[in-house]
């Protein structure tokens, strides 16, 4: 399960972590991280935006306690 850094420091923009899983779904990749500061979409609030290793994060959502980061297909 992802450690949710956004509860500890909502202003955090840079951190080092490890990828715990990569799932190819449709034409996108869903990535889970050991820790994340990306706040997931929920309650009418849009998800955070940014990049993971210079790859744009398209969406962030939570499912069953895990935070998924949706990334575009590789070129």
PQR file with spaces between the fields and no chain letter, atoms N, CA, C, O and H, PARSE charges and radii, in Angstrom:
ATOM       1  N    UNK     1       0.837   -1.174    0.000 -0.4000 1.5000
ATOM       2  CA   UNK     1       0.000    0.000    0.000 -0.0000 2.0000
ATOM       3  C    UNK     1       0.887    1.243    0.000  0.5500 1.7000
ATOM       4  O    UNK     1       1.923    1.286    0.663 -0.5500 1.4000
ATOM       5  N    UNK     2       0.468    2.220   -0.736 -0.4000 1.5000
ATOM       6  CA   UNK     2       1.228    3.457   -0.893 -0.0000 2.0000
ATOM       7  C    UNK     2       1.213    4.305    0.379  0.5500 1.7000
ATOM       8  O    UNK     2       0.159    4.503    0.983 -0.5500 1.4000
ATOM       9  H    UNK     2      -0.374    2.185   -1.274  0.4000 1.0000
ATOM      10  N    UNK     3       2.377    4.801    0.783 -0.4000 1.5000
ATOM      11  CA   UNK     3       2.441    5.757    1.884 -0.0000 2.0000
ATOM      12  C    UNK     3       2.045    7.113    1.313  0.5500 1.7000
ATOM      13  O    UNK     3       2.606    7.560    0.313 -0.5500 1.4000
ATOM      14  H    UNK     3       3.233    4.640    0.292  0.4000 1.0000
ATOM      15  N    UNK     4       1.079    7.764    1.950 -0.4000 1.5000
ATOM      16  CA   UNK     4       0.499    9.007    1.433 -0.0000 2.0000
ATOM      17  C    UNK     4       1.193   10.220    2.063  0.5500 1.7000
ATOM      18  O    UNK     4       0.821   10.671    3.146 -0.5500 1.4000
ATOM      19  H    UNK     4       0.623    7.401    2.762  0.4000 1.0000
ATOM      20  N    UNK     5       2.197   10.731    1.367 -0.4000 1.5000
ATOM      21  CA   UNK     5       2.984   11.850    1.867 -0.0000 2.0000
ATOM      22  C    UNK     5       2.181   13.146    1.911  0.5500 1.7000
ATOM      23  O    UNK     5       2.534   14.058    2.659 -0.5500 1.4000
ATOM      24  H    UNK     5       2.499   10.364    0.487  0.4000 1.0000
ATOM      25  N    UNK     6       1.106   13.246    1.122 -0.4000 1.5000
ATOM      26  CA   UNK     6       0.309   14.482    1.089 -0.0000 2.0000
ATOM      27  C    UNK     6      -0.382   14.751    2.417  0.5500 1.7000
ATOM      28  O    UNK     6      -0.779   15.887    2.676 -0.5500 1.4000
ATOM      29  H    UNK     6       0.820   12.505    0.515  0.4000 1.0000
ATOM      30  N    UNK     7      -0.537   13.741    3.265 -0.4000 1.5000
ATOM      31  CA   UNK     7      -1.084   13.972    4.601 -0.0000 2.0000
ATOM      32  C    UNK     7      -0.032   14.556    5.541  0.5500 1.7000
ATOM      33  O    UNK     7      -0.366   15.295    6.467 -0.5500 1.4000
ATOM      34  H    UNK     7      -0.215   12.818    3.055  0.4000 1.0000
ATOM      35  N    UNK     8       1.226   14.230    5.307 -0.4000 1.5000
ATOM      36  CA   UNK     8       2.321   14.726    6.147 -0.0000 2.0000
ATOM      37  C    UNK     8       2.777   16.118    5.741  0.5500 1.7000
ATOM      38  O    UNK     8       3.092   16.946    6.596 -0.5500 1.4000
ATOM      39  H    UNK     8       1.498   13.630    4.554  0.4000 1.0000
ATOM      40  N    UNK     9       2.813   16.384    4.422 -0.4000 1.5000
ATOM      41  CA   UNK     9       3.270   17.674    3.912 -0.0000 2.0000
ATOM      42  C    UNK     9       2.553   17.961    2.596  0.5500 1.7000
ATOM      43  O    UNK     9       2.996   17.499    1.544 -0.5500 1.4000
ATOM      44  H    UNK     9       2.557   15.713    3.727  0.4000 1.0000
ATOM      45  N    UNK    10       1.447   18.720    2.635 -0.4000 1.5000
ATOM      46  CA   UNK    10       0.673   18.975    1.419 -0.0000 2.0000
ATOM      47  C    UNK    10       1.405   19.852    0.397  0.5500 1.7000
ATOM      48  O    UNK    10       0.931   19.996   -0.730 -0.5500 1.4000
ATOM      49  H    UNK    10       1.087   19.095    3.489  0.4000 1.0000
ATOM      50  N    UNK    11       2.534   20.433    0.762 -0.4000 1.5000
ATOM      51  CA   UNK    11       3.289   21.301   -0.153 -0.0000 2.0000
ATOM      52  C    UNK    11       4.494   20.603   -0.776  0.5500 1.7000
ATOM      53  O    UNK    11       5.252   21.225   -1.520 -0.5500 1.4000
ATOM      54  H    UNK    11       2.918   20.317    1.677  0.4000 1.0000
ATOM      55  N    UNK    12       4.673   19.336   -0.484 -0.4000 1.5000
ATOM      56  CA   UNK    12       5.798   18.568   -1.008 -0.0000 2.0000
ATOM      57  C    UNK    12       5.701   18.438   -2.525  0.5500 1.7000
ATOM      58  O    UNK    12       4.661   18.037   -3.048 -0.5500 1.4000
ATOM      59  H    UNK    12       4.057   18.831    0.120  0.4000 1.0000
ATOM      60  N    UNK    13       6.783   18.777   -3.236 -0.4000 1.5000
ATOM      61  CA   UNK    13       6.773   18.682   -4.707 -0.0000 2.0000
ATOM      62  C    UNK    13       7.880   17.780   -5.247  0.5500 1.7000
ATOM      63  O    UNK    13       7.822   17.375   -6.408 -0.5500 1.4000
ATOM      64  H    UNK    13       7.627   19.102   -2.812  0.4000 1.0000
ATOM      65  N    UNK    14       8.863   17.463   -4.453 -0.4000 1.5000
ATOM      66  CA   UNK    14       9.954   16.598   -4.892 -0.0000 2.0000
ATOM      67  C    UNK    14      10.265   15.573   -3.813  0.5500 1.7000
ATOM      68  O    UNK    14      10.380   15.921   -2.638 -0.5500 1.4000
ATOM      69  H    UNK    14       8.910   17.792   -3.510  0.4000 1.0000
ATOM      70  N    UNK    15      10.401   14.319   -4.204 -0.4000 1.5000
ATOM      71  CA   UNK    15      10.765   13.254   -3.279 -0.0000 2.0000
ATOM      72  C    UNK    15      11.321   12.081   -4.078  0.5500 1.7000
ATOM      73  O    UNK    15      11.122   11.994   -5.289 -0.5500 1.4000
ATOM      74  H    UNK    15      10.308   14.037   -5.159  0.4000 1.0000
ATOM      75  N    UNK    16      11.999   11.206   -3.408 -0.4000 1.5000
ATOM      76  CA   UNK    16      12.561   10.019   -4.040 -0.0000 2.0000
ATOM      77  C    UNK    16      11.804    8.803   -3.507  0.5500 1.7000
ATOM      78  O    UNK    16      11.583    8.668   -2.303 -0.5500 1.4000
ATOM      79  H    UNK    16      12.161   11.277   -2.424  0.4000 1.0000
ATOM      80  N    UNK    17      11.415    7.926   -4.428 -0.4000 1.5000
ATOM      81  CA   UNK    17      10.649    6.742   -4.047 -0.0000 2.0000
ATOM      82  C    UNK    17      10.939    5.621   -5.027  0.5500 1.7000
ATOM      83  O    UNK    17      11.761    5.769   -5.931 -0.5500 1.4000
ATOM      84  H    UNK    17      11.595    8.036   -5.406  0.4000 1.0000
ATOM      85  N    UNK    18      10.263    4.507   -4.842 -0.4000 1.5000
ATOM      86  CA   UNK    18      10.409    3.358   -5.739 -0.0000 2.0000
ATOM      87  C    UNK    18       9.063    3.004   -6.360  0.5500 1.7000
ATOM      88  O    UNK    18       8.014    3.153   -5.733 -0.5500 1.4000
ATOM      89  H    UNK    18       9.595    4.387   -4.108  0.4000 1.0000
ATOM      90  N    UNK    19       9.114    2.534   -7.596 -0.4000 1.5000
ATOM      91  CA   UNK    19       7.920    2.037   -8.268 -0.0000 2.0000
ATOM      92  C    UNK    19       7.635    0.649   -7.711  0.5500 1.7000
ATOM      93  O    UNK    19       8.531   -0.194   -7.658 -0.5500 1.4000
ATOM      94  H    UNK    19       9.966    2.412   -8.105  0.4000 1.0000
ATOM      95  N    UNK    20       6.385    0.403   -7.293 -0.4000 1.5000
ATOM      96  CA   UNK    20       6.029   -0.901   -6.749 -0.0000 2.0000
ATOM      97  C    UNK    20       5.284   -1.770   -7.755  0.5500 1.7000
ATOM      98  O    UNK    20       5.279   -2.995   -7.633 -0.5500 1.4000
ATOM      99  H    UNK    20       5.657    1.088   -7.336  0.4000 1.0000
ATOM     100  N    UNK    21       4.649   -1.140   -8.755 -0.4000 1.5000
ATOM     101  CA   UNK    21       3.934   -1.919   -9.762 -0.0000 2.0000
ATOM     102  C    UNK    21       3.650   -1.059  -10.986  0.5500 1.7000
ATOM     103  O    UNK    21       3.440    0.149  -10.875 -0.5500 1.4000
ATOM     104  H    UNK    21       4.653   -0.145   -8.854  0.4000 1.0000
ATOM     105  N    UNK    22       3.646   -1.692  -12.150 -0.4000 1.5000
ATOM     106  CA   UNK    22       3.275   -1.044  -13.411 -0.0000 2.0000
ATOM     107  C    UNK    22       2.261   -1.954  -14.090  0.5500 1.7000
ATOM     108  O    UNK    22       2.520   -3.136  -14.319 -0.5500 1.4000
ATOM     109  H    UNK    22       3.816   -2.673  -12.240  0.4000 1.0000
ATOM     110  N    UNK    23       1.106   -1.385  -14.407 -0.4000 1.5000
ATOM     111  CA   UNK    23       0.032   -2.140  -15.062 -0.0000 2.0000
ATOM     112  C    UNK    23      -0.297   -1.461  -16.377  0.5500 1.7000
ATOM     113  O    UNK    23      -0.571   -0.262  -16.403 -0.5500 1.4000
ATOM     114  H    UNK    23       0.895   -0.426  -14.222  0.4000 1.0000
ATOM     115  N    UNK    24      -0.274   -2.214  -17.470 -0.4000 1.5000
ATOM     116  CA   UNK    24      -0.694   -1.656  -18.758 -0.0000 2.0000
ATOM     117  C    UNK    24      -2.195   -1.851  -18.863  0.5500 1.7000
ATOM     118  O    UNK    24      -2.689   -2.976  -18.790 -0.5500 1.4000
ATOM     119  H    UNK    24      -0.052   -3.189  -17.448  0.4000 1.0000
ATOM     120  N    UNK    25      -2.926   -0.742  -19.038 -0.4000 1.5000
ATOM     121  CA   UNK    25      -4.380   -0.797  -19.149 -0.0000 2.0000
ATOM     122  C    UNK    25      -4.800    0.067  -20.323  0.5500 1.7000
ATOM     123  O    UNK    25      -4.530    1.267  -20.359 -0.5500 1.4000
ATOM     124  H    UNK    25      -2.525    0.172  -19.097  0.4000 1.0000
ATOM     125  N    UNK    26      -5.471   -0.565  -21.289 -0.4000 1.5000
ATOM     126  CA   UNK    26      -5.849    0.116  -22.530 -0.0000 2.0000
ATOM     127  C    UNK    26      -4.577    0.671  -23.154  0.5500 1.7000
ATOM     128  O    UNK    26      -3.635   -0.081  -23.406 -0.5500 1.4000
ATOM     129  H    UNK    26      -5.690   -1.540  -21.260  0.4000 1.0000
ATOM     130  N    UNK    27      -4.537    1.966  -23.404 -0.4000 1.5000
ATOM     131  CA   UNK    27      -3.352    2.579  -24.013 -0.0000 2.0000
ATOM     132  C    UNK    27      -2.546    3.386  -22.995  0.5500 1.7000
ATOM     133  O    UNK    27      -1.778    4.270  -23.373 -0.5500 1.4000
ATOM     134  H    UNK    27      -5.303    2.577  -23.199  0.4000 1.0000
ATOM     135  N    UNK    28      -2.716    3.086  -21.710 -0.4000 1.5000
ATOM     136  CA   UNK    28      -2.042    3.844  -20.668 -0.0000 2.0000
ATOM     137  C    UNK    28      -1.328    2.902  -19.711  0.5500 1.7000
ATOM     138  O    UNK    28      -1.490    1.684  -19.775 -0.5500 1.4000
ATOM     139  H    UNK    28      -3.339    2.367  -21.403  0.4000 1.0000
ATOM     140  N    UNK    29      -0.533    3.493  -18.822 -0.4000 1.5000
ATOM     141  CA   UNK    29       0.137    2.743  -17.764 -0.0000 2.0000
ATOM     142  C    UNK    29      -0.349    3.258  -16.423  0.5500 1.7000
ATOM     143  O    UNK    29      -0.472    4.467  -16.224 -0.5500 1.4000
ATOM     144  H    UNK    29      -0.402    4.483  -18.771  0.4000 1.0000
ATOM     145  N    UNK    30      -0.624    2.353  -15.513 -0.4000 1.5000
ATOM     146  CA   UNK    30      -0.962    2.692  -14.144 -0.0000 2.0000
ATOM     147  C    UNK    30       0.229    2.298  -13.278  0.5500 1.7000
ATOM     148  O    UNK    30       0.654    1.143  -13.265 -0.5500 1.4000
ATOM     149  H    UNK    30      -0.524    1.371  -15.675  0.4000 1.0000
ATOM     150  N    UNK    31       0.752    3.277  -12.563 -0.4000 1.5000
ATOM     151  CA   UNK    31       1.963    3.078  -11.764 -0.0000 2.0000
ATOM     152  C    UNK    31       1.620    3.282  -10.292  0.5500 1.7000
ATOM     153  O    UNK    31       0.941    4.243   -9.929 -0.5500 1.4000
ATOM     154  H    UNK    31       0.407    4.215  -12.575  0.4000 1.0000
ATOM     155  N    UNK    32       2.094    2.373   -9.458 -0.4000 1.5000
ATOM     156  CA   UNK    32       1.992    2.569   -8.019 -0.0000 2.0000
ATOM     157  C    UNK    32       3.395    2.806   -7.468  0.5500 1.7000
ATOM     158  O    UNK    32       4.381    2.252   -7.954 -0.5500 1.4000
ATOM     159  H    UNK    32       2.646    1.593   -9.753  0.4000 1.0000
ATOM     160  N    UNK    33       3.448    3.641   -6.448 -0.4000 1.5000
ATOM     161  CA   UNK    33       4.718    4.040   -5.849 -0.0000 2.0000
ATOM     162  C    UNK    33       4.752    3.652   -4.374  0.5500 1.7000
ATOM     163  O    UNK    33       3.711    3.497   -3.735 -0.5500 1.4000
ATOM     164  H    UNK    33       2.647    4.091   -6.054  0.4000 1.0000
ATOM     165  N    UNK    34       5.955    3.499   -3.847 -0.4000 1.5000
ATOM     166  CA   UNK    34       6.114    3.210   -2.421 -0.0000 2.0000
ATOM     167  C    UNK    34       5.556    4.358   -1.577  0.5500 1.7000
ATOM     168  O    UNK    34       4.866    4.128   -0.584 -0.5500 1.4000
ATOM     169  H    UNK    34       6.800    3.626   -4.366  0.4000 1.0000
ATOM     170  N    UNK    35       5.862    5.607   -1.983 -0.4000 1.5000
ATOM     171  CA   UNK    35       5.314    6.813   -1.348 -0.0000 2.0000
ATOM     172  C    UNK    35       4.867    7.765   -2.451  0.5500 1.7000
ATOM     173  O    UNK    35       5.469    7.801   -3.525 -0.5500 1.4000
ATOM     174  H    UNK    35       6.422    5.794   -2.790  0.4000 1.0000
ATOM     175  N    UNK    36       3.814    8.537   -2.188 -0.4000 1.5000
ATOM     176  CA   UNK    36       3.388    9.532   -3.165 -0.0000 2.0000
ATOM     177  C    UNK    36       2.933   10.809   -2.478  0.5500 1.7000
ATOM     178  O    UNK    36       2.372   10.777   -1.382 -0.5500 1.4000
ATOM     179  H    UNK    36       3.325    8.508   -1.316  0.4000 1.0000
ATOM     180  N    UNK    37       3.182   11.929   -3.138 -0.4000 1.5000
ATOM     181  CA   UNK    37       2.663   13.222   -2.704 -0.0000 2.0000
ATOM     182  C    UNK    37       1.566   13.685   -3.655  0.5500 1.7000
ATOM     183  O    UNK    37       0.993   14.755   -3.452 -0.5500 1.4000
ATOM     184  H    UNK    37       3.637   11.954   -4.028  0.4000 1.0000
ATOM     185  N    UNK    38       1.263   12.905   -4.688 -0.4000 1.5000
ATOM     186  CA   UNK    38       0.173   13.221   -5.616 -0.0000 2.0000
ATOM     187  C    UNK    38      -1.154   12.906   -4.931  0.5500 1.7000
ATOM     188  O    UNK    38      -1.430   11.756   -4.590 -0.5500 1.4000
ATOM     189  H    UNK    38       1.729   12.036   -4.853  0.4000 1.0000
ATOM     190  N    UNK    39      -1.975   13.942   -4.732 -0.4000 1.5000
ATOM     191  CA   UNK    39      -3.282   13.738   -4.099 -0.0000 2.0000
ATOM     192  C    UNK    39      -4.243   13.187   -5.140  0.5500 1.7000
ATOM     193  O    UNK    39      -4.351   13.756   -6.226 -0.5500 1.4000
ATOM     194  H    UNK    39      -1.752   14.876   -5.009  0.4000 1.0000
ATOM     195  N    UNK    40      -4.946   12.096   -4.844 -0.4000 1.5000
ATOM     196  CA   UNK    40      -5.864   11.508   -5.814 -0.0000 2.0000
ATOM     197  C    UNK    40      -7.177   12.292   -5.926  0.5500 1.7000
ATOM     198  O    UNK    40      -7.572   13.015   -5.012 -0.5500 1.4000
ATOM     199  H    UNK    40      -4.858   11.634   -3.962  0.4000 1.0000
ATOM     200  N    UNK    41      -7.827   12.126   -7.056 -0.4000 1.5000
ATOM     201  CA   UNK    41      -9.130   12.741   -7.289 -0.0000 2.0000
ATOM     202  C    UNK    41     -10.133   12.175   -6.295  0.5500 1.7000
ATOM     203  O    UNK    41     -10.100   10.987   -5.975 -0.5500 1.4000
ATOM     204  H    UNK    41      -7.506   11.538   -7.799  0.4000 1.0000
ATOM     205  N    UNK    42     -11.022   13.030   -5.810 -0.4000 1.5000
ATOM     206  CA   UNK    42     -12.044   12.535   -4.897 -0.0000 2.0000
ATOM     207  C    UNK    42     -12.833   13.657   -4.265  0.5500 1.7000
ATOM     208  O    UNK    42     -12.298   14.737   -4.013 -0.5500 1.4000
ATOM     209  H    UNK    42     -11.049   13.995   -6.069  0.4000 1.0000
ATOM     210  N    UNK    43     -14.105   13.406   -4.007 -0.4000 1.5000
ATOM     211  CA   UNK    43     -14.955   14.386   -3.348 -0.0000 2.0000
ATOM     212  C    UNK    43     -15.108   15.681   -4.124  0.5500 1.7000
ATOM     213  O    UNK    43     -15.313   16.740   -3.530 -0.5500 1.4000
ATOM     214  H    UNK    43     -14.539   12.528   -4.212  0.4000 1.0000
ATOM     215  N    UNK    44     -15.010   15.608   -5.438 -0.4000 1.5000
ATOM     216  CA   UNK    44     -15.126   16.799   -6.266 -0.0000 2.0000
ATOM     217  C    UNK    44     -13.817   17.541   -6.465  0.5500 1.7000
ATOM     218  O    UNK    44     -13.752   18.497   -7.238 -0.5500 1.4000
ATOM     219  H    UNK    44     -14.843   14.748   -5.920  0.4000 1.0000
ATOM     220  N    UNK    45     -12.785   17.109   -5.780 -0.4000 1.5000
ATOM     221  CA   UNK    45     -11.472   17.744   -5.933 -0.0000 2.0000
ATOM     222  C    UNK    45     -10.687   17.022   -7.014  0.5500 1.7000
ATOM     223  O    UNK    45     -10.566   15.798   -6.974 -0.5500 1.4000
ATOM     224  H    UNK    45     -12.837   16.332   -5.153  0.4000 1.0000
ATOM     225  N    UNK    46     -10.143   17.770   -7.995 -0.4000 1.5000
ATOM     226  CA   UNK    46      -9.330   17.107   -9.025 -0.0000 2.0000
ATOM     227  C    UNK    46      -8.011   16.607   -8.439  0.5500 1.7000
ATOM     228  O    UNK    46      -7.552   17.088   -7.403 -0.5500 1.4000
ATOM     229  H    UNK    46     -10.241   18.765   -8.028  0.4000 1.0000
ATOM     230  N    UNK    47      -7.423   15.650   -9.112 -0.4000 1.5000
ATOM     231  CA   UNK    47      -6.140   15.103   -8.654 -0.0000 2.0000
ATOM     232  C    UNK    47      -5.016   16.092   -8.906  0.5500 1.7000
ATOM     233  O    UNK    47      -5.141   17.012   -9.713 -0.5500 1.4000
ATOM     234  H    UNK    47      -7.795   15.259   -9.954  0.4000 1.0000
ATOM     235  N    UNK    48      -3.919   15.881   -8.197 -0.4000 1.5000
ATOM     236  CA   UNK    48      -2.721   16.687   -8.427 -0.0000 2.0000
ATOM     237  C    UNK    48      -2.145   16.387   -9.802  0.5500 1.7000
ATOM     238  O    UNK    48      -2.401   15.332  -10.382 -0.5500 1.4000
ATOM     239  H    UNK    48      -3.818   15.133   -7.541  0.4000 1.0000
ATOM     240  N    UNK    49      -1.369   17.325  -10.309 -0.4000 1.5000
ATOM     241  CA   UNK    49      -0.682   17.141  -11.583 -0.0000 2.0000
ATOM     242  C    UNK    49       0.815   17.212  -11.345  0.5500 1.7000
ATOM     243  O    UNK    49       1.264   17.653  -10.287 -0.5500 1.4000
ATOM     244  H    UNK    49      -1.161   18.182   -9.838  0.4000 1.0000
ATOM     245  N    UNK    50       1.572   16.782  -12.316 -0.4000 1.5000
ATOM     246  CA   UNK    50       3.025   16.831  -12.201 -0.0000 2.0000
ATOM     247  C    UNK    50       3.664   15.794  -13.093  0.5500 1.7000
ATOM     248  O    UNK    50       3.091   15.378  -14.099 -0.5500 1.4000
ATOM     249  H    UNK    50       1.208   16.423  -13.176  0.4000 1.0000
ATOM     250  N    UNK    51       4.859   15.381  -12.712 -0.4000 1.5000
ATOM     251  CA   UNK    51       5.620   14.423  -13.509 -0.0000 2.0000
ATOM     252  C    UNK    51       6.276   13.383  -12.603  0.5500 1.7000
ATOM     253  O    UNK    51       6.612   13.647  -11.448 -0.5500 1.4000
ATOM     254  H    UNK    51       5.325   15.719  -11.894  0.4000 1.0000
ATOM     255  N    UNK    52       6.442   12.201  -13.170 -0.4000 1.5000
ATOM     256  CA   UNK    52       7.234   11.155  -12.548 -0.0000 2.0000
ATOM     257  C    UNK    52       8.360   10.852  -13.528  0.5500 1.7000
ATOM     258  O    UNK    52       8.120   10.359  -14.630 -0.5500 1.4000
ATOM     259  H    UNK    52       6.170   11.987  -14.108  0.4000 1.0000
ATOM     260  N    UNK    53       9.575   11.147  -13.123 -0.4000 1.5000
ATOM     261  CA   UNK    53      10.747   10.915  -13.973 -0.0000 2.0000
ATOM     262  C    UNK    53      10.553   11.525  -15.361  0.5500 1.7000
ATOM     263  O    UNK    53      10.814   10.881  -16.377 -0.5500 1.4000
ATOM     264  H    UNK    53       9.770   11.548  -12.228  0.4000 1.0000
ATOM     265  N    UNK    54      10.091   12.778  -15.387 -0.4000 1.5000
ATOM     266  CA   UNK    54       9.856   13.561  -16.606 -0.0000 2.0000
ATOM     267  C    UNK    54       8.734   13.015  -17.490  0.5500 1.7000
ATOM     268  O    UNK    54       8.668   13.350  -18.673 -0.5500 1.4000
ATOM     269  H    UNK    54       9.878   13.301  -14.562  0.4000 1.0000
ATOM     270  N    UNK    55       7.862   12.188  -16.940 -0.4000 1.5000
ATOM     271  CA   UNK    55       6.691   11.683  -17.652 -0.0000 2.0000
ATOM     272  C    UNK    55       5.461   12.307  -17.008  0.5500 1.7000
ATOM     273  O    UNK    55       5.272   12.222  -15.795 -0.5500 1.4000
ATOM     274  H    UNK    55       7.916   11.916  -15.980  0.4000 1.0000
ATOM     275  N    UNK    56       4.624   12.939  -17.835 -0.4000 1.5000
ATOM     276  CA   UNK    56       3.445   13.639  -17.329 -0.0000 2.0000
ATOM     277  C    UNK    56       2.461   12.667  -16.673  0.5500 1.7000
ATOM     278  O    UNK    56       2.143   11.614  -17.226 -0.5500 1.4000
ATOM     279  H    UNK    56       4.778   13.009  -18.821  0.4000 1.0000
ATOM     280  N    UNK    57       1.989   13.042  -15.488 -0.4000 1.5000
ATOM     281  CA   UNK    57       0.962   12.277  -14.793 -0.0000 2.0000
ATOM     282  C    UNK    57      -0.387   12.807  -15.265  0.5500 1.7000
ATOM     283  O    UNK    57      -0.703   13.979  -15.058 -0.5500 1.4000
ATOM     284  H    UNK    57       2.247   13.897  -15.039  0.4000 1.0000
ATOM     285  N    UNK    58      -1.186   11.945  -15.901 -0.4000 1.5000
ATOM     286  CA   UNK    58      -2.457   12.355  -16.483 -0.0000 2.0000
ATOM     287  C    UNK    58      -3.593   12.361  -15.466  0.5500 1.7000
ATOM     288  O    UNK    58      -4.511   13.174  -15.566 -0.5500 1.4000
ATOM     289  H    UNK    58      -0.930   10.993  -16.069  0.4000 1.0000
ATOM     290  N    UNK    59      -3.535   11.469  -14.497 -0.4000 1.5000
ATOM     291  CA   UNK    59      -4.600   11.343  -13.514 -0.0000 2.0000
ATOM     292  C    UNK    59      -4.052   10.580  -12.308  0.5500 1.7000
ATOM     293  O    UNK    59      -3.103    9.805  -12.433 -0.5500 1.4000
ATOM     294  H    UNK    59      -2.789   10.808  -14.415  0.4000 1.0000
ATOM     295  N    UNK    60      -4.647   10.803  -11.163 -0.4000 1.5000
ATOM     296  CA   UNK    60      -4.285   10.073   -9.942 -0.0000 2.0000
ATOM     297  C    UNK    60      -5.592    9.698   -9.259  0.5500 1.7000
ATOM     298  O    UNK    60      -6.453   10.551   -9.044 -0.5500 1.4000
ATOM     299  H    UNK    60      -5.417   11.433  -11.062  0.4000 1.0000
ATOM     300  N    UNK    61      -5.738    8.422   -8.918 -0.4000 1.5000
ATOM     301  CA   UNK    61      -6.941    7.996   -8.209 -0.0000 2.0000
ATOM     302  C    UNK    61      -6.589    6.908   -7.214  0.5500 1.7000
ATOM     303  O    UNK    61      -5.548    6.258   -7.307 -0.5500 1.4000
ATOM     304  H    UNK    61      -5.039    7.729   -9.093  0.4000 1.0000
ATOM     305  N    UNK    62      -7.497    6.729   -6.252 -0.4000 1.5000
ATOM     306  CA   UNK    62      -7.279    5.732   -5.203 -0.0000 2.0000
ATOM     307  C    UNK    62      -8.322    4.633   -5.337  0.5500 1.7000
ATOM     308  O    UNK    62      -9.504    4.892   -5.563 -0.5500 1.4000
ATOM     309  H    UNK    62      -8.343    7.257   -6.176  0.4000 1.0000
ATOM     310  N    UNK    63      -7.852    3.406   -5.190 -0.4000 1.5000
ATOM     311  CA   UNK    63      -8.748    2.255   -5.245 -0.0000 2.0000
ATOM     312  C    UNK    63      -8.243    1.216   -4.255  0.5500 1.7000
ATOM     313  O    UNK    63      -7.083    0.809   -4.311 -0.5500 1.4000
ATOM     314  H    UNK    63      -6.892    3.196   -5.006  0.4000 1.0000
ATOM     315  N    UNK    64      -9.108    0.793   -3.357 -0.4000 1.5000
ATOM     316  CA   UNK    64      -8.771   -0.212   -2.332 -0.0000 2.0000
ATOM     317  C    UNK    64      -7.507    0.175   -1.547  0.5500 1.7000
ATOM     318  O    UNK    64      -6.677   -0.680   -1.239 -0.5500 1.4000
ATOM     319  H    UNK    64     -10.051    1.123   -3.312  0.4000 1.0000
ATOM     320  N    UNK    65      -7.371    1.460   -1.230 -0.4000 1.5000
ATOM     321  CA   UNK    65      -6.241    1.931   -0.439 -0.0000 2.0000
ATOM     322  C    UNK    65      -4.959    2.170   -1.205  0.5500 1.7000
ATOM     323  O    UNK    65      -3.988    2.676   -0.641 -0.5500 1.4000
ATOM     324  H    UNK    65      -8.046    2.155   -1.481  0.4000 1.0000
ATOM     325  N    UNK    66      -4.936    1.815   -2.484 -0.4000 1.5000
ATOM     326  CA   UNK    66      -3.746    1.996   -3.323 -0.0000 2.0000
ATOM     327  C    UNK    66      -3.934    3.232   -4.199  0.5500 1.7000
ATOM     328  O    UNK    66      -5.027    3.472   -4.712 -0.5500 1.4000
ATOM     329  H    UNK    66      -5.724    1.405   -2.942  0.4000 1.0000
ATOM     330  N    UNK    67      -2.876    4.013   -4.368 -0.4000 1.5000
ATOM     331  CA   UNK    67      -2.922    5.212   -5.202 -0.0000 2.0000
ATOM     332  C    UNK    67      -2.306    4.875   -6.559  0.5500 1.7000
ATOM     333  O    UNK    67      -1.157    4.445   -6.650 -0.5500 1.4000
ATOM     334  H    UNK    67      -1.988    3.818   -3.950  0.4000 1.0000
ATOM     335  N    UNK    68      -3.101    5.082   -7.608 -0.4000 1.5000
ATOM     336  CA   UNK    68      -2.665    4.798   -8.979 -0.0000 2.0000
ATOM     337  C    UNK    68      -2.372    6.101   -9.707  0.5500 1.7000
ATOM     338  O    UNK    68      -3.148    7.054   -9.632 -0.5500 1.4000
ATOM     339  H    UNK    68      -4.035    5.432   -7.534  0.4000 1.0000
ATOM     340  N    UNK    69      -1.242    6.134  -10.414 -0.4000 1.5000
ATOM     341  CA   UNK    69      -0.815    7.282  -11.206 -0.0000 2.0000
ATOM     342  C    UNK    69      -0.919    6.881  -12.671  0.5500 1.7000
ATOM     343  O    UNK    69      -0.213    5.976  -13.119 -0.5500 1.4000
ATOM     344  H    UNK    69      -0.612    5.360  -10.475  0.4000 1.0000
ATOM     345  N    UNK    70      -1.789    7.544  -13.419 -0.4000 1.5000
ATOM     346  CA   UNK    70      -2.008    7.197  -14.830 -0.0000 2.0000
ATOM     347  C    UNK    70      -1.008    7.965  -15.691  0.5500 1.7000
ATOM     348  O    UNK    70      -0.948    9.194  -15.661 -0.5500 1.4000
ATOM     349  H    UNK    70      -2.362    8.279  -13.055  0.4000 1.0000
ATOM     350  N    UNK    71      -0.225    7.207  -16.459 -0.4000 1.5000
ATOM     351  CA   UNK    71       0.796    7.780  -17.329 -0.0000 2.0000
ATOM     352  C    UNK    71       0.466    7.468  -18.790  0.5500 1.7000
ATOM     353  O    UNK    71      -0.188    6.464  -19.074 -0.5500 1.4000
ATOM     354  H    UNK    71      -0.274    6.209  -16.484  0.4000 1.0000
ATOM     355  N    UNK    72       0.912    8.319  -19.716 -0.4000 1.5000
ATOM     356  CA   UNK    72       0.634    8.089  -21.129 -0.0000 2.0000
ATOM     357  C    UNK    72       1.400    6.894  -21.669  0.5500 1.7000
ATOM     358  O    UNK    72       2.365    6.435  -21.058 -0.5500 1.4000
ATOM     359  H    UNK    72       1.442    9.135  -19.484  0.4000 1.0000
ATOM     360  N    UNK    73       0.959    6.389  -22.828 -0.4000 1.5000
ATOM     361  CA   UNK    73       1.686    5.273  -23.454 -0.0000 2.0000
ATOM     362  C    UNK    73       3.088    5.727  -23.852  0.5500 1.7000
ATOM     363  O    UNK    73       3.330    6.914  -24.073 -0.5500 1.4000
ATOM     364  H    UNK    73       0.175    6.762  -23.324  0.4000 1.0000
ATOM     365  N    UNK    74       3.987    4.785  -23.939 -0.4000 1.5000
ATOM     366  CA   UNK    74       5.346    5.123  -24.363 -0.0000 2.0000
ATOM     367  C    UNK    74       5.327    5.475  -25.849  0.5500 1.7000
ATOM     368  O    UNK    74       4.477    4.983  -26.591 -0.5500 1.4000
ATOM     369  H    UNK    74       3.790    3.822  -23.760  0.4000 1.0000
ATOM     370  N    UNK    75       6.252    6.318  -26.283 -0.4000 1.5000
ATOM     371  CA   UNK    75       6.265    6.765  -27.698 -0.0000 2.0000
ATOM     372  C    UNK    75       6.596    5.637  -28.665  0.5500 1.7000
ATOM     373  O    UNK    75       6.644    5.856  -29.875 -0.5500 1.4000
ATOM     374  H    UNK    75       6.942    6.718  -25.680  0.4000 1.0000
